[in-house]
Amino acid sequence: MFIDSVSFRVSSGHGGAGAVSFRREKHVIMGGPDGGDGGDGGDVYFLVDNNTHTLAAYKGKRHLKAQNGEAGMPKRMTGKKGESLTLVVPPGTAVYDADSGELLADLTQQGQRVLFLKGGKGGLGNTHFKTSVNQAPQHAQPGLPEESVNVRLELKLIADVGLVGFPNVGKSTLISTISNAKPQIANYEFTTLTPKLGLVEVDEYSGFIMADIPGIIEGASDGRGLGIQFLKHIERTKVLLYMIDLANYRELGEQYATLKSEVQKFSPLLATRRYAIALTRADACDDMGKVAEFIAGLGLGDGGEYLQDIYEYDESLPFFVLPISSATGENISRLKFELLKLVKDEQ
């Protein structure tokens, strides 16, 4: 099950109380205080693990807590430290304060280990309070309380290229054709219900990660459809690939304008990412003249395709506009190489 957002309360451990104790042994007269210190409470850590791909392990959890420290004991024995709690999350997990919305941690690197909450310190035993005027102290410190936070975890997948398009425009077909991803493919809208990642190998030494999300429809930013709730999964991408369907009943310009508008409404920052345009299902298009018309409408020329020089890239314009067909393989290799150039230029 793919879960990308969960909320729960997390707490560190309470510090153990110090002990009030006096030494009592045969032949030891008035042995004095010997109460041990309490153990520290357990800490809370977040650990990033590439082998974890979802937050499903935390679904339904209400309160996760580290172990409390144990109380001190006689003979100056310190109580056992509470066991720490380690929360394992996939790369790309953002930790927010559920009450204020503040970003508390952004976890992106494999093996990244972050101390999130410190356990309460154990209290001092009465042996620490012996003085010349108080040689039999009857008190010890209680342990310090734990720290608690209501958190919201949000998973934002980490990829180089994010696919943006209407439902059923060929996003899943493309990612299954050029990568190792195996998404569900069918001839109806919203086949893709969860985001998918795929590794695209361009040559023996180069490649990039591509992310496919559910299709976006007009009004998605107002809650319609599925795509808007998954747009967060392409917030971290370096490049956006807008996929426009040549066989769709909508005009090419209308599809493009709607997608750009919905991305802009979702995140103005995401809308500034470098981008390119793939015109899908070229094999099913009888009138390739509308490709030239679309490109001319963007102010990019009057040809059947458009590519910029990487060294003179105007970021307000698409890096390329390329008709493709996943079914026949038309321009697929070229698409991979052009996307790789754009990804490398962002590094």
N, C-alpha and C positions, 0 to 999 in steps of 0.2 A: 504494500500500500504506500502510495506517495503522499507524504504529509510534509508541507512546507511552512507551517505556522502553528505554534503551540504556545500556551501560556500556563504558568504555574508559579508557585511560591518556592523559593529556595532559601535555605538557612544553613549557616555554619553551626558548629557545635558549641554548647555552653561550656565554659570553663568549670572544672571540678572545684569543690570547696576545699579549703585547707583544713587540716585536722587539729582538734584540741586534744592533746594526749600528754601523759606524763610517764616518765620512765619508772617502771616498777619491777625491780629485780631483787632477789635475795642478796644480802650483803651490800646493796647499793642504797644508801640512806639519802632520801630527798633527791632523787635522780634528776628532777627538773623537767621542763617541757621537751617533748620530742615529737610533736605533731608534724607530719610531712605536708608538703605542698600538694595542691590539687593539680591534676593533669590539664594541659591545654585542650580546648575543644578542637575538633577536626576542621580543617579548611575546606573550601569549595573551589575546585579547579574546572576549567573548560579545556578539553583536549581535542584537537582537530585530527581526524582520521580519514584518509582517502578511501578506506574500505566501507565507510558509512555514506549512504546516499540519500537518506531521508531522516526526518525527525519523528518517525513513527514510534520509536521507543519511548517517547515522552507523551504520546497521545493519551489523554485521560488522567494524567498525573495531576494531583492537586498541590502536593507539598513534598519536596525532596529535601532531606536534611542530613548533614554530616553528624557523626557520632559525638555525643557529649564526652568531655573529659571526666575521668573517674576522680572521686574524692581522695584526698591524702590519707595516709595511714600512719599508725604508730611507728616508732623507731626511725623517724625521719624518712619514711618511704614515700616517694612521690607517686601520686596516682597516675594511671596509664593515660597517655594522650589519646584523645578521640580519633577514630579512623576518619581520614579525609574522604570527601565525596568528589569523584571525578566524573564530569558529564561529558561524554564522547559525542561529538557533533561532526557533520560533514563540512568540508571546505565551503566557504561562502556563507556561513551562518552569522547573522547579526543578532546581537543581544541587546534588547531595549528594556528600559524601565517601563513596565506596563502601566504605571500610574502617571508618569510625567512624559513618556514618549522619548526620553533621552537615550541616545545610543551609548551603551556602556562598554561594548566590546565588538570588534569586527574581526572575525576569525577566518582567515583565508589561506594560511600556509600549512601544509602537511606537517604534523608533529608539533604545531604551535600549542604551547601549554600556558595558560593564563591563570594566575591566582585571582579569583573573583571575589571571594569573601574570606576574611580571616577569622579563625576560630577564637572564641573568648579565652583570655588568659586564665590559667588556674590560680586560685587564691593561695596566699601564703599560710603555712601552718603556724601554730602558736609558738614554735621554737624561735621564730623571727622577732617576737615581741618581748622577749626576756630583757629586762634592764636591771640595774642595780637596785632600783626601788620597786620593781615588779618582777620578782623572780618566779612567779607562778601565774603567768598570763592565762586567762580563761577565755580568750577569744582568738579567732582566726579569720582570715578573709574569705568571703564567699567568692566563687569564680565569677569572672566578668561574663555578661550576657552575650549571646550569639548575635550575629548580624543577619537580617532577613530582608529580602527584596522580592517583590512581585515582578517576574520577568516575562517577556515575550520573545520567543526565538523565531526568527524568520530566515528561511533558507533562500539565498539568491545564488543561483548556479553561476559558476565561473566558466566563461567561454570566450573565444576570440571573435566569433561571428554569430550574430543572432538573426534568425529568420523572422520576418514580419510580413503577414499577408492575411487575406480573407480566408475563411474556411474553404477547404477543398480546392486550393489553387496549386497543389503539388509540393508543398513544403516537406511533408513526410516522404514522398516519393524521391525527392531530391536528396534528402539526408540519408536515405537508405541506399541510394545509388552511389554516392560519393564517399560514404563513411562506413564505419562498422556498426552503426545504430540499426536496430530492426524494429521500427515503430509499426503500429497497426495501420494498414492502408485499406481504404474502402471508398466506394463511389457515393459517399454522402457526407454532409457537413458535420463538423465537430467530431471527426474520427479520432483526432488527437485530443485526449482529455487531460494529459499531464505532460510537463516538459520532458524533452529527451535530449541527451548529449551524444555526439558522435565525433570520433577522431577521423579527420580527413587527411590521408597521406597523399601529398602532392608528388613527392619523389622519394628516393631512398633516404634522404637526410632531412626533409622538411615536411611540415604538416601543421594543422591547426585544429582547434576544437570548435565545433558548430553546435548551436542550441536551437532546437525546434520547440515552439510553444503553440498552444491552441490558437485557432484562427481568431482574428479580430473583426468585429462588425461595427458598423456605424452606431454610435451611441454607447460603445463599450465603456467609455470613461464615465458614463452615467449608470453603469451596472448591467448593461445588456450583454448577453453572451458569456463566454468563458475567458477570452483572451486577456482582458484588462487585469484580472487577478493574478495572471502569470507574467505580466510584463515586467515585474520585478526581477524575473529570472534573466532578463537581458540587460538589466541596469549596469552590470559589470562588464559587458562585452565592449570590445574595442571598435567593432565595425557592425553596422546594421545592413542586412541585405533585404530590401523590399522586393517582394515577389508579386508581380502583376500578371494576371491570367489573360493571355491572348484570346482564349476561347470563352471568356466570361461575357455575360450579357451586358455588364457594366462597361462604360468607356474606360480606356486605359487611364486617362487623366483623372477621371472620377475616382477610380480605385486608389490611385497614388495620393490624391489630395485628401481622401478620407483617412488613409493610413497615417499620413504625416500629421493630420490634425489630431487623431486619437493619441498618438505617441506624444505630441506636444502637450496635450491636456494632462496626460499621465505624469510626465516629467519633462520640464523644459530643458533640463540638463541632458537627458537621454536623447532629446531631439537634436542636440548639437553634435552627436557622434558622427564620425565619418561614415558615409554610406554609399551603397551602389544599388542598382536596379537590375533584376533578372526578369525577363518577360517569358513566362513559362508556357508550355504546350505549343511551341512553335510548329510542331508537326500537325496540329489540329487547326491551324490558322490558314485560311484561304487568301486573306487579304493582308499581305505584309506591308502594304502601303500605310496602314495605320500605325505601324512601328515608326516609320519615318515621320509621320504626322505628330506622333507623341513626342519624339525626340525634338522635333522642331518647336513644338509647343513649350518645351522646357528651355528653349533658347540655346540649344546645343548643336544645331546644325540640321542637315536634311538627309543624312544617310540612314542606312538600315541598322546601324549599331553606332555606339559612341564610347570611346575610351579616352581618358585623360592621361597625359604624361605624369608619372608619379612625382617627378621633380617640379612640376608646375601645377600641382593639384590645388584647385579652388575648393575649399571645404564646404562652401555653400551649395555646391553642385554635386551630383552623383559622380563617383569615380568612374563608373562605366554604366552603360545601358546595353544589355546583351540579351538577344533572343536565345532561349535554350529549350531543349527537349530532353527530359530524363528518359523517355521511352526510346528515342532513337540515338541518344548520345550527342546530339547536336550542341556544339559549343560547351560541353560539360568540362572537358580538359582545360579549355581556355578559361572558363569560370573559376576553376580551382587555382590556376596560376595567378589570375588577376586578384583574387581574394587574398592569396598568400602575399603578394606584393603589398597590398594595402595593410594587411596585418603586420608585416615586418616593418613597414614605415611607421607604425604606431609604437613600436617597441623602443 
